[in-house]
Amino acid sequence: MSTMKFCRECNNILYPREDRNEKVLLFACRNCEHQEVADNNCVYRNEIHHSAGERTQVLQDVASDPTLPRTKAVRCAVCNHGEAVFFQATARGEEGMTLFFVCCNPNCGNRWRD
C-alpha cells in the first residue's frame, strides 16, 4: 500500500478520482489541475492493531452482544450452563478460522474453542 500522494505542482494532497471514459484510477489535486494515473488500485486500507488488554476486554463483552449468534447445543465445562455465544476468528499460530464459544452465564464467562 502506498502512502499519501502529494501534488508535484502545489504540494497539496492528491485524492482518488476515476476516469470513467478510460476506466482508470487517477490521483487528482483539488487545488490545481494536476492529476496522475494511480500505480496501485488500493485507495484506502484500515489496519487495526489491538493490545492484549483490548482483546481480553472484547472477549468479556462478547456474551452480552445481542448481534452475535447463540446456541443451546453446547454445555460450559466450568458451570454446566446450557447457552453460549459463538463467533469465528483466526487463532494465534493457526491457519484458517476457529469457532470460539463464550458462556452466557454472567458469573462464569468461560471461553473455549472448537
N, C-alpha and C positions, 0 to 999 in steps of 0.2 A: 504494500500500500504506500503510495506516495504521500508526502507531506503537503501542506498547503502550498498553493502556487501563487506567485505574485506577478503582476504586470511588468513587462520589460520597459514599458513607456513611462508609467507614472507610479510604480511600486504599490499599487492597491491590490487587494485580494482578487484573484480570478475565481469566478463562480461557474459551476457546470451549466451548460446550455446545450440543447440538441439542435442540430441542423436537420430538420425533417426532410428537406429535399435530397440531401446527400446521405441521410441516415447515418450520421456520425456524431459522436460526442465531442463537444468543444468546451474549452475553458475561456470565458469572456470577461473582460473588465467592464464594470458598471460605470466607470468614470470616463474612460476614453473608448475608442473603437477597437482596441487591440483584442484579438482572440487567437487561440491556437488549438490545434487538434490534440485531444487527450491521448496520452500514451498508455493509459490504463482505464478500463471501464468501471473501476471501483470509485464511487463518488464519496461514500461515507462508510466508516466502519466503527462500530461501537464495541470496545473491549472493556469488560468489567473485571477487575481483579479484586477478589474478596480476601480479607484476612481470615485467619482461622476462627477468631471470635465472631465474626459476622456469619460464617457458615453455621456455627453452633446455634446462634440466635434464630436463624432461618428454620432450622430443624425443630426447634422448640415451638415455634409458632405454626408449624405445618398442621398440627392436629386440629386447630381452630379455624382453618381456612375453609370456608364453605364452597369454594370453587373446585376443590380437589375431590376426586372420586373416593368413595368409601366402600368398604367391603365387610361383610359379616361372615365370610367364608374362612377367616383365619382366627387363631387364638393367640393372645400375647403369652409368651413363655414366662413372663415375670408375674403378672397379676391375673392371668386367665380371662381377661376381658375379651369379648367377642366382636369388637369392631375396631377397624384400623383404617387410616388414610393411606393411600399409596400413590407413588409417582415414579417416573423413570428419570434417571440421571446417570452420568458417567461416574464410575467408581475409580478411585485412585489406583493407579497401577494396572488397570484392566482396560481392555479394548471393548468397545461396544457399550450398550446401555444396560443398566442394572435396575431391577424393580426394588424400590425401597418401601418399607411399611413403617408407620408410626402409630403406636397405640393411642386410641381416642380417650382412654381413661385419664382425666386431668391430674390424678395423683400419681400416675405411672410415667407416661411419656417414653416408654421403651421404644427403641428403634432397631429394626433388623432388615435384612435384605434377602431376596430370593434369587 
